[in-house]
Amino acid sequence: MATPDPISTSRELSGPPDGSSSSAVLEGYAHSVMNTFGPPKRVFVRGEGCYVWDADGRRYLDLLAGIAVNALGHAHPTVLSAITGQIATLGHVSNFFATPAQVALASRLTTMTGADDGRVFFTNSGTEANEAGFKITRMTGRTKIISTEGAFHGRSMGSLALTHNPKYREPFVPLPGEVIFVPYGDADALAAATSEDVAAVVLEPIQGENGIVMPPPGYLRTARQICDQHGALLWMDEVQTGMGRTGSWLVHVEEGIRADIITLAKGLGNGFPIGACLATGPAARLLGPGSHGSTFGGNPVAAIAGLAVIAVIERDDLLSHVTAMGEHLETTIDQLGHPLITGVRGRGLLRGITFAEPVAAAVADAALDAGFIVNAPRPDVLRIVPPLVITTAQLDTFVAALPGLIDRTGEAA
Ligand SMILES: Cc1ncc(COP(=O)(O)O)c(C=O)c1O
């Protein structure tokens, strides 16, 4: 495949299909991109709202949103004008200097925690936000961290140490320690494992990568009490659950709990790479000059993207919309009464459709062929994390197609 000239063809590369076929791009991918994700299923060239188009001109309803990232959908005009306006004015200055956008976003995010003494360290991803969180825990003078079975916190060496999946971990041991894994949602196991030498307990309020696993009611509150009893930090990884995905800014704040460390990313920049490690109380002051850093973290373009996302979510009352859409999806899927569907779990627009058999990957493939993007984080769970702006009519097209997609997997078997 001929190498595109980024200057003369930048519009074509990011714009509508120009006749360049998917197969040529996929061939180039196989030759030049490391094979960490397996072969790409499609080549996408354009997005608008809740739809994306592939290089062959086919349209897809995006119910995955770049894995819970494109909160406002694709090419949102407010985000676009904020980013282009900022980069046309001041694109980057390094962390020797401050910018108004960075400070405004830090202040807006700390307000979300409900604490008045919060501070932020900006990063470019959820993994890096968790690396910052990890370093904060080390500054307590304790080294033990409690994580949970099924947890996903990223794949850098530090965040991988907190991630449970042995397939991801084992090739890379030894990982930074000492991390102990307890069953997720089991408050007694958490209490039994926590002692005076535990620096922090790290929890996803809902486990996303593990298949949208909800803890029992009261679990997060009990975790807070256990941490208080032992002087341990409570660390909420809201990378997937935060920024409106579940119908509130932050799940733990909605449940009336204070966290010492909160990590964010995904929906925060609507696709512009940005993450944040927030801390409250004494934990907010544990990192000092020289103890952590980032060249790009807090970049004004990323920060303005975050501010634009928050402003639109507020202006368009999207938190209530998310709750309504999540309930609509759950009700309409339940009404299908399909024998293989065992339920819909999750909150807001962080949803998992569960199956009685391990058909989720086959359903996701059939869905893609039919023009719907979803994924299967577990063999029996289909994840639905669409843009927060999705409509009932758009969700209904998927729900109407779902029985046929499931039945097609039976035919293929
Ligand atoms: C809960 C959670 N934490 C951390 C991460 C890692 O974030 P990133 O992929 O932005 O590095 C993810 C990604 O799926 C996640 O779901």
The ligand as an SDF file (V2000), in Angstrom:
LIG
                    3D

 16 16  0  0  0  0  0  0  0  0999 V2000
  -11.5130    0.5040   35.3890 C   0  0  0  0  0  0  0  0  0  0  0  0
  -10.3940    0.7640   34.4160 C   0  0  0  0  0  0  0  0  0  0  0  0
   -9.2230    1.2500   34.8740 N   0  0  0  0  0  0  0  0  0  0  0  0
   -8.2050    1.5070   34.0450 C   0  0  0  0  0  0  0  0  0  0  0  0
   -8.2980    1.2640   32.6980 C   0  0  0  0  0  0  0  0  0  0  0  0
   -7.1420    1.5530   31.7870 C   0  0  0  0  0  0  0  0  0  0  0  0
   -7.4210    2.7440   31.0930 O   0  0  0  0  0  0  0  0  0  0  0  0
   -6.6440    3.0980   29.7450 P   0  0  0  0  0  0  0  0  0  0  0  0
   -6.9650    2.0410   28.7610 O   0  0  0  0  0  0  0  0  0  0  0  0
   -7.1540    4.4700   29.3770 O   0  0  0  0  0  0  0  0  0  0  0  0
   -5.1940    3.1560   30.0520 O   0  0  0  0  0  0  0  0  0  0  0  0
   -9.4930    0.7500   32.1790 C   0  0  0  0  0  0  0  0  0  0  0  0
   -9.6220    0.4590   30.7450 C   0  0  0  0  0  0  0  0  0  0  0  0
  -10.4730   -0.2670   30.3130 O   0  0  0  0  0  0  0  0  0  0  0  0
  -10.5720    0.4940   33.0630 C   0  0  0  0  0  0  0  0  0  0  0  0
  -11.7270    0.0060   32.6260 O   0  0  0  0  0  0  0  0  0  0  0  0
  1  2  1  0
  2  3  1  0
  2 15  2  0
  3  4  2  0
  4  5  1  0
  5  6  1  0
  5 12  2  0
  6  7  1  0
  7  8  1  0
  8  9  2  0
  8 10  1  0
  8 11  1  0
 12 13  1  0
 12 15  1  0
 13 14  2  0
 15 16  1  0
M  END
$$$$
